[in-house]
Amino acid sequence: MQSKKLVTVYITTCNRPVLLERALQSVLDQSYESIEVIVVDDCSDDVQAYREIAERYRSYGFVFLRNDVRQGACYSRNIAIGSANGLYITGLDDDDFFLPDRIKCFVESWNDDYSFISSGYVLKDSSGERELYSGCREFLYHDILKGNVVGNQIFTLRDRMLHLKGFDEGLPAWQDYDLILRMLKEYGVGLRIEAKTYVIDKSHPHESISKNISRVKEARQIFGKKFAADIGIRGQLALDGNYYLYDKSLYGVWDIILQILVGNVRLGLRLAVNKVYKR
């Protein structure tokens, strides 16, 4: 029965109350009903705004926690994971939102043989909307060592996430990518379902990790060391290429040629297009 398959959705937030409320409403609008929501406020400045949101949504059973000092997204996510009661668990960034059938699609598609499930995405930015990560696909550990083609906010068993000790709090960015790799290494194949059920919103002016180039650079360096035994030279160059995609001023023509020469042809072509056309 559906009532036995409780799904925990964790949301961490900091200084984005309006966007948080949109995210919360998207969970409330899910076609699947057995959902536990845990929100962790990472010491936002506007305490009153968050108190008002908590008061409105506690009537739906949503749980609100608050860090006394700012600890970061990974710490906050791990607090929520440790407090979760669901059989399954997934996350939502406070500036993004779910489409109505996301949780239903995940529960109906779940098989314990998969380490996790992900879905396609819709990316919303200043130029409009476009689809990301389309098509049903299975993933193995070595498939994604050169770059995250899974996405973020995977759906899995809560016990598995706890066993892996959640998110790496030492990473300033690429935390989802890191968890995905560890999940694949520990539990085997992952699955992306066909449905596009998550909207990534980059159209707002608020700061996000993906917009902070210095944090991404630091994460790339940590990442390269953490997975050095498995990643190889070609993989290290691919990580460089994925870092370059954040800002076209970070690389030149030689970097593009080098990617192609080592066999990262698609990434090299993507960097070339990014260099010419991206603003």
Secondary structure, DSSP 4 states (H G I P E B T S, - for coil): -GGGS-EEEEEEESS-HHHHHHHHHHHHT-S---EEEEEEE---S-HHHHHHHHHHHHTTT-EEEE-SS---HHHHHHHHHHH---SEEEE--TT-EE-TTHHHHHHHH--TTSS-EEEEEEEEETTEEEEES-S-EEE-GGGSTTS--S-S--BEEHHHHHHTTSS-TT-SS-HHHHHHHHHHHHH--EEEEEEEEEEEE--SSS--GGG-HHHHHHHHHHHHHHTHHHHHHHHHHHHHHHHHTT-GGG--HHHHHHHHHTT-HHHHHHHHHHHHH--
